[in-house]
Amino acid sequence: MSKSINRAIISHLKIAMQHIIKWLSQPDKRSASWQASIHNAQKAIAELRSEKPSIPDSLIHENWDKKFKEATKNAEDEMNKKSTVDKLTWEQVFEIKYILTILFIIGLIITGFFIHL
């Protein structure tokens, strides 16, 4: 069970990183979908770690660089452009809550690109 939890944490880490990279690289294309993906990955990691509190931060640190490279490649493929993000911090991945601002939403409405939240 511990190995499957570890794999799940690392998988969610890559998903969070990938969407954060897109969020930071393309601020004009931020969406409720990206926001939800980041939030869901952050929440899943927190829940898995609370289920198994013995999982150390070192599991994440040991996989950080590899998952960042994979997440960057996936994000670049999806964006069809190079990422502007050269690194992510622990705070960016686990502590920041990514939300669409009301001004951004108003801008979408005005320009006709409204995204249903």
C-alpha positions as CSV (number, residue, x, y, z in Angstrom):
1,M,0.0,0.0,0.0
2,S,2.8,2.4,0.8
3,K,4.3,2.1,-2.6
4,S,1.0,2.9,-4.3
5,I,0.6,5.9,-2.1
6,N,4.1,7.1,-2.9
7,R,3.4,6.7,-6.7
8,A,0.1,8.6,-6.3
9,I,1.8,11.5,-4.5
10,I,4.5,11.7,-7.2
11,S,1.8,11.5,-10.0
12,H,-0.2,14.3,-8.4
13,L,3.0,16.3,-7.9
14,K,3.7,16.2,-11.7
15,I,0.1,17.2,-12.5
16,A,0.2,20.2,-10.1
17,M,3.6,21.3,-11.5
18,Q,2.4,20.9,-15.1
19,H,-0.7,23.1,-14.6
20,I,1.2,25.7,-12.5
21,I,3.8,26.0,-15.3
22,K,1.0,26.7,-17.7
23,W,-0.7,29.1,-15.2
24,L,2.6,31.1,-14.9
25,S,3.6,30.9,-18.6
26,Q,0.2,31.9,-20.1
27,P,-1.6,34.2,-17.7
28,D,-3.9,35.3,-20.4
29,K,-5.2,31.8,-20.9
30,R,-5.8,30.9,-17.3
31,S,-8.9,28.8,-16.8
32,A,-11.2,27.4,-14.2
33,S,-10.0,24.0,-15.5
34,W,-6.3,24.8,-14.7
35,Q,-7.4,26.2,-11.3
36,A,-9.3,23.0,-10.5
37,S,-6.5,20.7,-11.7
38,I,-4.0,22.5,-9.4
39,H,-6.3,22.5,-6.5
40,N,-7.3,18.9,-6.9
41,A,-3.6,17.8,-7.1
42,Q,-2.7,19.8,-4.0
43,K,-5.7,18.4,-2.1
44,A,-4.9,14.8,-3.2
45,I,-1.3,15.1,-2.0
46,A,-2.4,16.6,1.3
47,E,-5.0,13.8,1.8
48,L,-2.5,11.0,0.9
49,R,0.1,12.5,3.2
50,S,-2.5,12.7,6.1
51,E,-3.5,9.0,5.4
52,K,0.2,8.0,5.8
53,P,1.9,10.7,7.9
54,S,5.1,8.7,7.9
55,I,5.8,9.6,4.2
56,P,8.7,12.1,4.5
57,D,9.1,15.3,2.5
58,S,12.3,13.7,1.1
59,L,10.1,11.5,-1.1
60,I,8.9,14.7,-2.9
61,H,12.4,16.3,-2.8
62,E,14.0,13.2,-4.3
63,N,11.5,13.3,-7.3
64,W,11.2,17.1,-7.6
65,D,13.7,17.7,-10.5
66,K,12.6,14.7,-12.5
67,K,8.9,15.5,-12.2
68,F,9.6,19.2,-12.9
69,K,11.3,18.2,-16.2
70,E,8.5,15.9,-17.2
71,A,5.9,18.5,-16.2
72,T,7.7,21.2,-18.2
73,K,7.8,19.0,-21.3
74,N,4.1,18.1,-21.0
75,A,3.1,21.8,-20.4
76,E,5.2,22.9,-23.4
77,D,3.6,20.3,-25.6
78,E,0.2,21.4,-24.5
79,M,1.0,25.1,-24.9
80,N,2.9,24.6,-28.1
81,K,5.6,26.9,-26.9
82,K,8.5,27.1,-24.5
83,S,7.8,27.5,-20.8
84,T,8.8,30.8,-19.1
85,V,9.2,28.9,-15.8
86,D,12.7,27.6,-15.0
87,K,11.9,26.3,-11.5
88,L,9.1,25.9,-9.0
89,T,9.4,26.3,-5.3
90,W,7.7,24.3,-2.6
91,E,5.6,27.3,-1.8
92,Q,4.4,27.6,-5.4
93,V,3.4,23.9,-5.6
94,F,2.0,23.3,-2.1
95,E,1.1,26.6,-0.4
96,I,-0.2,29.1,-3.0
97,K,-3.9,28.9,-3.9
98,Y,-4.3,29.6,-7.6
99,I,-7.5,31.5,-8.2
100,L,-9.0,33.4,-11.1
101,T,-9.4,37.0,-10.0
102,I,-12.6,38.9,-10.6
103,L,-10.9,41.3,-12.9
104,F,-9.7,38.4,-15.1
105,I,-13.2,37.0,-15.2
106,I,-14.7,40.4,-16.1
107,G,-12.1,40.7,-18.8
108,L,-13.2,37.3,-20.2
109,I,-16.8,38.4,-20.2
110,I,-16.0,41.7,-21.9
111,T,-14.0,40.1,-24.6
112,G,-16.5,37.3,-25.1
113,F,-14.3,34.5,-23.8
114,F,-16.3,33.7,-20.8
115,I,-15.5,30.4,-19.2
116,H,-18.2,28.7,-17.1
117,L,-16.9,28.4,-13.5
